[in-house]
Amino acid sequence: MPASTEAAPVILIVDDDRNGRESLRRGLVRDGYEVLTAENGKKALAIAQDTPLDLVLTDLVMPGLDGLDFLEGLRVVQPDTPAILISAFASVDTAVKAVRQGVRDVLEKPIRLRDVRRAVKRALEGRVTVSSRRRPSIVPPVPQVANGRTLVGRSPAFLELIDVIDRVAPVSSTVLVLGESGTGKELVADAIHQRSRRAKGPLVKVACAALAEGVLEAELFGSEKGAYTGAHERRKGRFEIAHGGTLFLDEIGELSQALQVKLLRVLQEGEFQRVGGTETLRTDVRVIAATHRALDREVEAGRFREDLYWRLNVIAVRTPPLRDRRDDIELLAEHFLQKVRAATGRDRPQGFDDGVLDVLRAAPWPGNVRELENAVERAFVLARGDLVVIADLPPSLRQAVDVAPIGGQVIRFEVGQSLAALEREAISMTLDAVGGNREAAASILGIGVATLYRRLKEMGGDDDDAAVAAAEDTPPADAGSR
């Protein structure tokens, strides 16, 4: 059995035999493990996408996605999660393939619970349980590396973005990356270039919003000696330097009308002239442009050329805001924590306190991933212990966090408020909202009626032992929904 002082290891059982699955689940739950179940490989992969696992027990023969196919998918989602294969048909070839998929044991049917317990114990030895939020790190399930940096995520929105990148990268079409500031548009450009046929060529980047019009023109197209004051020699522009590779134009919506015309010519004809020059130069460049502006509205307002818009918008890639990727917040926070640890050479802090991750997941993040990274870096620098605590977060994040809406009211958690006080407030407000109906309140709170009576007695209510004992015989209010 796992030590009672530690968080229970999370085990996923995958088996299309309901009776066998439930029997195994009950046995492992009695041993103190947290057990999830799935009836097939497809549902199991969906669980693995959302829930870090300590161990997987899977049947081999299942309809649809069989055990080995499921384990192959699991290696992508959670590369380090060990597995135990259960089968009545395990050949030598199957066993070899299973080991390659991370299988620690192969158990033959019919299985005995004591054999499963031994196998589970062996597989979990030396592992830190992922069910504890205090563990130092989480392995990103779908790492995508670009120029030494990492795209991290597992949410549906993130996986859809990765799929689009993989489909867009091999072609040579112009790409327009759209998204709010801080959503990683430059990183998407890096990933597209790295997966393209131009990966061995240069990736040249230009921040269009950071340069004045005259400077930006010379930066893009180059300049001849004497073209302007201070031009003492011929300079190559970014279109020349990027020949054979990719040119990333960040914040393309900031270009002046004059530069829009020149850019359109390059995209249409592949030709340009240096500032102050007469020679027509040719270039072979794939352009990836990015903007946080709604370019279609800029076109309607007359600030952006419609012909250039359509030339840029051959393929549009949208980077999702962090509020649409809340499943990725914990992964990203852990990734940034490890990143700043490596940059500073400090070993502490090594993780986040429980409440910190709740605050991070609830925050609105108008600055998206960039804001989250800055918040984690600040918290790391200010932290004094082994864990980042709420007090280490930026003041904007240390505001009241909504806990639960009840009858139009909102319970708020304030930093420094005890859990006991929060529980009292939740129970009191819920009872008020349902007119004192204990059964209804227990159902809303997700606890049994007997538990509610005990809590009320501990709070100093007038419920006596007889009422508690009577409630013990009453099924939990939420039993039908579980």
C-alpha positions as CSV (number, residue, x, y, z in Angstrom):
1,M,0.0,0.0,0.0
2,P,1.2,3.6,-0.6
3,A,2.3,5.6,2.4
4,S,-0.6,7.4,4.0
5,T,1.5,10.6,4.3
6,E,1.8,10.9,0.5
7,A,-0.7,11.7,-2.1
8,A,-2.2,8.5,-3.6
9,P,-0.7,7.4,-6.9
10,V,-3.0,7.7,-9.9
11,I,-3.6,4.4,-11.8
12,L,-5.6,4.0,-15.0
13,I,-7.2,0.7,-15.8
14,V,-8.1,0.0,-19.4
15,D,-10.2,-3.0,-20.2
16,D,-13.4,-3.7,-22.2
17,D,-14.5,-6.3,-19.7
18,R,-16.6,-4.4,-17.3
19,N,-16.6,-7.0,-14.5
20,G,-12.8,-7.5,-14.7
21,R,-12.2,-3.8,-14.8
22,E,-14.4,-3.0,-11.8
23,S,-13.0,-6.0,-9.7
24,L,-9.5,-4.7,-10.3
25,R,-10.5,-1.1,-9.5
26,R,-12.1,-2.1,-6.2
27,G,-9.1,-4.1,-5.1
28,L,-6.6,-1.2,-5.9
29,V,-8.9,1.4,-4.3
30,R,-8.9,-0.7,-1.1
31,D,-5.1,-0.5,-1.2
32,G,-5.2,3.3,-1.2
33,Y,-4.7,4.1,-4.8
34,E,-6.6,6.6,-6.8
35,V,-8.0,4.6,-9.7
36,L,-9.5,5.7,-13.0
37,T,-11.0,3.4,-15.6
38,A,-11.7,3.3,-19.3
39,E,-13.4,0.7,-21.5
40,N,-11.2,1.2,-24.5
41,G,-8.0,2.7,-25.8
42,K,-9.7,5.8,-27.3
43,K,-11.3,6.8,-24.0
44,A,-8.0,6.0,-22.1
45,L,-6.0,8.4,-24.4
46,A,-8.6,11.1,-23.7
47,I,-8.1,10.7,-20.0
48,A,-4.3,10.7,-20.4
49,Q,-4.5,14.0,-22.3
50,D,-6.1,15.7,-19.2
51,T,-4.8,13.7,-16.2
52,P,-1.1,13.0,-15.2
53,L,-0.9,9.3,-14.4
54,D,1.5,7.3,-12.3
55,L,0.7,3.9,-13.8
56,V,-1.4,2.3,-16.5
57,L,-2.8,-1.2,-16.5
58,T,-4.2,-2.2,-19.9
59,D,-5.7,-5.2,-21.5
60,L,-4.2,-6.3,-24.8
61,V,-7.2,-7.3,-26.9
62,M,-9.8,-4.6,-27.1
63,P,-12.1,-3.4,-29.9
64,G,-10.9,-0.4,-31.9
65,L,-7.6,0.8,-30.3
66,D,-5.9,-2.3,-28.8
67,G,-3.5,-2.3,-25.9
68,L,-0.3,-1.8,-27.9
69,D,-1.8,1.0,-30.0
70,F,-3.0,2.7,-26.9
71,L,0.4,2.4,-25.3
72,E,2.0,3.9,-28.5
73,G,-0.3,6.9,-28.1
74,L,0.4,7.1,-24.4
75,R,4.2,7.4,-25.1
76,V,3.4,10.7,-27.0
77,V,1.1,12.1,-24.3
78,Q,3.0,10.9,-21.2
79,P,6.4,9.5,-22.2
80,D,7.5,8.4,-18.7
81,T,4.3,6.7,-17.4
82,P,5.0,3.0,-16.8
83,A,2.5,0.4,-17.9
84,I,1.4,-3.2,-17.1
85,L,0.0,-5.3,-19.9
86,I,-2.7,-7.8,-19.1
87,S,-3.5,-10.5,-21.7
88,A,-4.4,-14.1,-22.3
89,F,-2.7,-14.0,-25.8
90,A,0.7,-12.5,-25.1
91,S,3.3,-14.0,-27.5
92,V,7.0,-13.5,-27.3
93,D,6.7,-10.9,-30.2
94,T,4.0,-9.1,-28.3
95,A,6.0,-9.0,-25.1
96,V,9.0,-7.6,-26.9
97,K,6.9,-4.9,-28.6
98,A,5.2,-4.1,-25.2
99,V,8.5,-3.6,-23.5
100,R,9.4,-1.1,-26.3
101,Q,6.2,0.7,-25.4
102,G,7.3,1.2,-21.8
103,V,5.6,-1.9,-20.3
104,R,7.1,-3.0,-17.0
105,D,5.2,-6.3,-16.6
106,V,3.0,-8.6,-18.7
107,L,0.4,-10.5,-16.6
108,E,-1.4,-13.5,-18.1
109,K,-5.1,-14.0,-17.7
110,P,-6.8,-15.1,-15.5
111,I,-5.0,-12.7,-13.2
112,R,-4.9,-12.8,-9.4
113,L,-5.2,-9.6,-7.4
114,R,-2.1,-10.4,-5.4
115,D,0.0,-10.7,-8.6
116,V,-1.4,-7.3,-9.7
117,R,-0.5,-5.8,-6.4
118,R,3.1,-7.0,-6.6
119,A,3.4,-5.7,-10.2
120,V,1.9,-2.3,-9.3
121,K,4.3,-2.0,-6.3
122,R,7.3,-2.8,-8.5
123,A,6.3,-0.4,-11.2
124,L,5.7,2.5,-8.7
125,E,8.9,2.0,-6.7
126,G,11.0,5.2,-6.7
127,R,8.4,7.3,-8.6
128,V,7.1,10.7,-7.3
129,T,3.3,10.7,-7.6
130,V,2.0,13.0,-10.1
131,S,-1.3,13.4,-8.2
132,S,0.6,15.8,-5.9
133,R,0.7,19.4,-7.1
134,R,3.9,19.8,-5.1
135,R,6.0,17.7,-7.3
136,P,8.9,19.6,-9.0
137,S,7.9,19.2,-12.6
138,I,5.5,17.8,-15.2
139,V,6.7,16.2,-18.4
140,P,5.2,18.2,-21.3
141,P,3.1,15.6,-23.2
142,V,3.6,17.1,-26.6
143,P,6.9,18.9,-26.7
144,Q,7.6,20.7,-30.0
145,V,11.1,22.3,-30.2
146,A,11.9,25.4,-32.3
147,N,15.3,27.0,-32.2
148,G,16.1,25.6,-28.8
149,R,12.7,26.8,-27.4
150,T,9.8,24.6,-26.6
151,L,6.1,24.8,-27.5
152,V,4.4,23.2,-24.4
153,G,0.8,22.1,-24.2
154,R,-1.8,19.3,-24.3
155,S,-5.1,21.2,-24.6
156,P,-7.3,20.7,-27.6
157,A,-6.6,24.2,-28.8
158,F,-2.8,23.6,-28.6
159,L,-2.9,20.3,-30.3
160,E,-5.0,21.8,-33.1
161,L,-2.3,24.5,-33.5
162,I,0.4,21.9,-33.7
163,D,-1.6,20.0,-36.3
164,V,-1.9,23.1,-38.4
165,I,1.8,23.9,-38.1
166,D,2.7,20.4,-39.3
167,R,0.3,20.7,-42.3
168,V,1.4,24.2,-43.3
169,A,5.2,23.7,-42.9
170,P,6.0,21.6,-45.9
171,V,4.5,24.0,-48.5
172,S,6.0,27.3,-49.6
173,S,2.9,29.4,-49.3
174,T,2.9,32.7,-47.4
175,V,1.5,32.3,-43.9
176,L,-0.3,34.9,-41.8
177,V,-0.1,34.2,-38.1
178,L,-2.9,35.9,-36.2
179,G,-3.4,36.1,-32.5
180,E,-3.3,38.4,-29.4
181,S,-0.1,39.7,-28.1
182,G,1.8,37.2,-26.0
183,T,0.4,34.1,-27.6
184,G,3.6,32.9,-29.2
185,K,3.3,34.0,-32.8
186,E,7.1,34.2,-33.2
187,L,7.5,30.7,-31.8
188,V,4.9,29.4,-34.3
189,A,7.0,31.0,-37.1
190,D,10.1,29.3,-35.7
191,A,8.3,25.9,-35.8
192,I,7.0,26.4,-39.3
193,H,10.4,27.2,-40.6
194,Q,12.1,24.4,-38.8
195,R,9.6,21.8,-40.2
196,S,9.8,23.3,-43.8
197,R,12.0,22.4,-46.7
198,R,13.8,25.6,-46.1
199,A,14.9,24.6,-42.6
200,K,18.6,24.5,-43.7
201,G,18.3,28.1,-44.9
202,P,18.2,31.2,-42.8
203,L,15.3,32.4,-40.7
204,V,15.4,36.2,-40.6
205,K,13.1,38.2,-38.3
206,V,12.0,41.8,-38.6
207,A,10.0,43.7,-35.9
208,C,8.0,46.0,-38.1
209,A,6.6,48.0,-35.1
210,A,10.0,48.7,-33.6
211,L,11.5,50.7,-36.5
212,A,10.7,54.1,-38.1
213,E,9.4,54.0,-41.7
214,G,12.7,55.1,-43.3
215,V,14.8,52.7,-41.2
216,L,12.4,49.8,-41.8
217,E,12.6,50.3,-45.6
218,A,16.4,50.1,-45.6
219,E,16.2,47.2,-43.2
220,L,13.9,45.2,-45.5
221,F,15.4,46.0,-48.9
222,G,18.9,47.2,-48.1
223,S,20.6,50.5,-49.2
224,E,23.3,51.8,-51.5
225,K,26.2,53.8,-50.4
226,G,25.1,57.5,-50.0
227,A,21.4,56.7,-50.1
228,Y,20.9,58.7,-46.9
229,T,23.0,60.5,-44.4
230,G,25.3,58.0,-42.7
231,A,25.0,55.4,-45.5
232,H,28.8,54.9,-45.9
233,E,28.6,51.6,-47.6
234,R,26.2,49.2,-49.4
235,R,24.1,47.2,-47.0
236,K,22.1,44.1,-47.7
237,G,18.5,44.1,-46.7
238,R,16.6,41.3,-44.9
239,F,15.1,40.0,-48.2
240,E,18.6,39.4,-49.5
241,I,19.9,37.9,-46.3
242,A,16.9,35.5,-46.1
243,H,17.3,34.2,-49.7
244,G,16.6,30.5,-49.7
245,G,15.0,30.6,-46.3
246,T,12.2,32.3,-44.4
247,L,11.5,36.0,-43.6
248,F,9.3,36.6,-40.5
249,L,7.7,40.0,-40.5
250,D,6.3,40.6,-37.0
251,E,3.4,43.1,-36.6
252,I,2.9,43.5,-40.3
253,G,-0.2,45.6,-39.6
254,E,2.2,48.5,-38.6
255,L,3.6,49.0,-42.2
256,S,3.0,52.3,-43.9
257,Q,1.0,52.4,-47.1
258,A,4.3,53.1,-49.1
259,L,6.0,50.1,-47.6
260,Q,2.9,48.0,-48.2
261,V,3.2,48.7,-52.0
262,K,6.9,47.6,-52.0
263,L,6.2,44.5,-50.0
264,L,3.4,43.5,-52.4
265,R,5.8,43.7,-55.3
266,V,8.2,41.4,-53.6
267,L,5.5,38.9,-52.8
268,Q,4.1,39.0,-56.4
269,E,7.2,39.2,-58.5
270,G,10.1,38.2,-56.1
271,E,11.8,41.5,-57.1
272,F,12.9,44.6,-55.2
273,Q,15.4,47.5,-55.3
274,R,17.7,48.7,-52.6
275,V,17.0,52.2,-51.1
276,G,18.9,54.6,-53.4
277,G,19.6,51.9,-56.0
278,T,18.4,51.2,-59.5
279,E,19.4,47.5,-59.9
280,T,16.5,45.1,-59.7
281,L,17.3,42.2,-57.4
282,R,15.5,38.8,-57.1
283,T,15.0,36.8,-54.0
284,D,13.5,33.4,-53.1
285,V,12.0,33.9,-49.7
286,R,9.0,32.4,-47.9
287,V,7.3,35.1,-45.9
288,I,5.6,34.5,-42.6
289,A,3.8,37.6,-41.3
290,A,2.2,38.1,-37.9
291,T,-0.1,40.6,-36.4
292,H,-2.4,41.1,-33.4
293,R,-4.6,43.4,-35.4
294,A,-7.7,42.3,-37.3
295,L,-6.4,43.0,-40.8
296,D,-9.8,42.6,-42.4
297,R,-11.0,45.5,-40.3
298,E,-7.8,47.5,-41.2
299,V,-8.7,46.9,-44.9
300,E,-12.2,48.1,-44.3
301,A,-10.9,51.2,-42.6
302,G,-8.5,51.9,-45.5
303,R,-5.3,51.5,-43.4
304,F,-4.2,48.2,-45.1
305,R,-4.2,47.4,-48.7
306,E,-6.7,44.7,-49.7
307,D,-4.5,43.2,-52.4
308,L,-1.6,42.8,-49.9
309,Y,-4.0,41.3,-47.3
310,W,-5.0,38.6,-49.7
311,R,-1.4,38.0,-50.8
312,L,-0.4,37.5,-47.2
313,N,-3.5,35.6,-46.1
314,V,-2.8,32.5,-48.3
315,I,-2.8,30.4,-45.2
316,A,-3.9,31.8,-41.8
317,V,-2.7,30.3,-38.5
318,R,-4.4,31.4,-35.3
319,T,-2.6,31.2,-32.0
320,P,-5.1,30.6,-29.2
321,P,-5.2,32.9,-26.2
322,L,-4.2,31.4,-22.9
323,R,-7.8,31.6,-21.6
324,D,-8.7,29.0,-24.3
325,R,-5.7,26.8,-23.1
326,R,-6.4,26.6,-19.4
327,D,-5.4,22.9,-19.4
328,D,-1.9,24.0,-20.4
329,I,-1.4,26.6,-17.6
330,E,0.1,24.1,-15.1
331,L,2.4,22.6,-17.8
332,L,3.5,26.1,-18.9
333,A,4.1,27.3,-15.4
334,E,6.3,24.2,-14.6
335,H,8.1,24.7,-17.8
336,F,8.9,28.3,-17.1
337,L,9.9,27.5,-13.6
338,Q,12.5,25.0,-14.8
339,K,13.6,27.5,-17.5
340,V,14.4,30.2,-14.9
341,R,16.0,27.7,-12.6
342,A,18.4,26.7,-15.4
343,A,19.1,30.4,-16.3
344,T,19.8,31.4,-12.7
345,G,21.6,28.3,-11.5
346,R,19.4,28.2,-8.4
347,D,17.9,25.0,-7.1
348,R,15.0,26.5,-5.2
349,P,12.1,26.8,-5.4
350,Q,11.4,23.5,-7.1
351,G,7.7,23.7,-7.5
352,F,4.4,25.4,-6.7
353,D,2.3,25.4,-3.5
354,D,-1.2,24.0,-4.0
355,G,-3.0,27.3,-3.9
356,V,-0.7,28.9,-6.5
357,L,-1.8,26.7,-9.3
358,D,-5.4,27.4,-8.5
359,V,-4.7,31.1,-8.8
360,L,-2.8,30.7,-12.0
361,R,-5.6,28.6,-13.6
362,A,-8.3,31.1,-12.5
363,A,-6.4,34.3,-13.7
364,P,-7.7,36.1,-16.8
365,W,-4.2,36.4,-18.4
366,P,-4.8,39.4,-20.8
367,G,-1.1,39.2,-21.6
368,N,-1.4,35.5,-22.4
369,V,1.7,33.2,-22.2
370,R,4.1,36.0,-22.1
371,E,2.4,37.4,-18.9
372,L,2.4,33.9,-17.4
373,E,6.1,33.5,-18.0
374,N,6.9,36.9,-16.5
375,A,4.7,36.1,-13.4
376,V,6.6,32.8,-12.9
377,E,10.0,34.4,-13.3
378,R,9.0,37.1,-10.7
379,A,7.7,34.5,-8.3
380,F,10.8,32.4,-8.6
381,V,13.1,35.4,-7.9
382,L,11.1,36.5,-4.8
383,A,10.4,33.0,-3.4
384,R,12.3,32.2,-0.2
385,G,11.3,28.5,0.3
386,D,11.2,25.2,-1.6
387,L,7.9,26.2,-3.1
388,V,6.4,29.2,-4.8
389,V,3.6,30.5,-2.6
390,I,0.7,32.9,-3.3
391,A,2.6,35.8,-1.7
392,D,5.3,35.5,-4.3
393,L,2.9,36.1,-7.2
394,P,2.4,39.6,-8.8
395,P,-0.1,41.8,-7.0
396,S,-2.5,41.6,-10.0
397,L,-2.8,37.9,-9.4
398,R,-3.1,38.1,-5.6
399,Q,-6.7,39.3,-5.9
400,A,-9.8,37.6,-4.8
401,V,-10.4,34.3,-6.6
402,D,-14.0,33.2,-7.3
403,V,-14.6,29.9,-5.7
404,A,-18.2,29.0,-6.5
405,P,-21.4,30.9,-7.6
406,I,-24.4,30.1,-5.4
407,G,-27.8,31.5,-6.1
408,G,-26.3,34.6,-7.7
409,Q,-23.8,35.1,-4.9
410,V,-20.1,34.5,-5.2
411,I,-17.8,33.1,-2.4
412,R,-14.4,34.7,-2.6
413,F,-11.2,33.5,-1.2
414,E,-8.9,36.1,0.2
415,V,-5.2,35.5,0.8
416,G,-4.7,34.7,4.5
417,Q,-8.2,33.3,4.9
418,S,-8.2,29.8,6.4
419,L,-9.8,26.8,4.7
420,A,-12.0,26.2,7.7
421,A,-13.4,29.8,7.4
422,L,-13.9,29.3,3.7
423,E,-15.8,26.0,4.4
424,R,-18.0,27.7,7.0
425,E,-18.8,30.4,4.5
426,A,-19.6,27.9,1.7
427,I,-21.9,25.9,3.9
428,S,-23.7,28.9,5.4
429,M,-24.3,30.6,2.0
430,T,-25.4,27.3,0.4
431,L,-28.0,26.7,3.2
432,D,-29.3,30.2,2.8
433,A,-29.6,29.8,-1.0
434,V,-31.7,26.6,-0.6
435,G,-33.8,27.8,2.3
436,G,-32.1,25.6,4.9
437,N,-32.8,22.3,3.0
438,R,-29.9,20.1,4.2
439,E,-30.3,17.5,1.5
440,A,-30.2,20.1,-1.3
441,A,-27.2,21.9,0.3
442,A,-25.3,18.6,0.6
443,S,-26.0,17.9,-3.1
444,I,-24.7,21.3,-4.2
445,L,-21.6,21.0,-2.0
446,G,-20.9,17.5,-3.3
447,I,-20.9,15.8,0.1
448,G,-23.1,13.4,2.0
449,V,-25.9,14.5,4.3
450,A,-24.2,12.9,7.2
451,T,-21.0,14.8,6.4
452,L,-23.0,18.1,6.3
453,Y,-24.5,17.3,9.7
454,R,-21.1,16.7,11.2
455,R,-19.7,19.9,9.7
456,L,-22.6,21.9,11.2
457,K,-22.1,20.3,14.6
458,E,-18.4,21.2,14.4
459,M,-19.3,24.7,13.5
460,G,-21.3,25.0,16.6
461,G,-24.7,24.3,15.2
462,D,-27.6,22.7,17.1
463,D,-27.5,19.4,15.3
464,D,-27.2,16.5,17.8
465,D,-25.7,13.1,17.7
466,A,-29.0,11.5,16.9
467,A,-29.4,13.6,13.8
468,V,-26.0,12.7,12.6
469,A,-26.6,9.0,13.3
470,A,-29.9,9.2,11.4
471,A,-28.2,10.9,8.5
472,E,-25.6,8.1,8.4
473,D,-28.3,5.8,7.1
474,T,-29.2,8.2,4.3
475,P,-27.4,7.7,1.0
476,P,-25.2,10.7,0.0
477,A,-27.2,13.4,-1.8
478,D,-24.9,13.2,-4.8
479,A,-24.8,9.4,-5.0
480,G,-27.0,9.2,-8.0
481,S,-24.7,11.4,-10.0
482,R,-21.4,9.6,-9.2
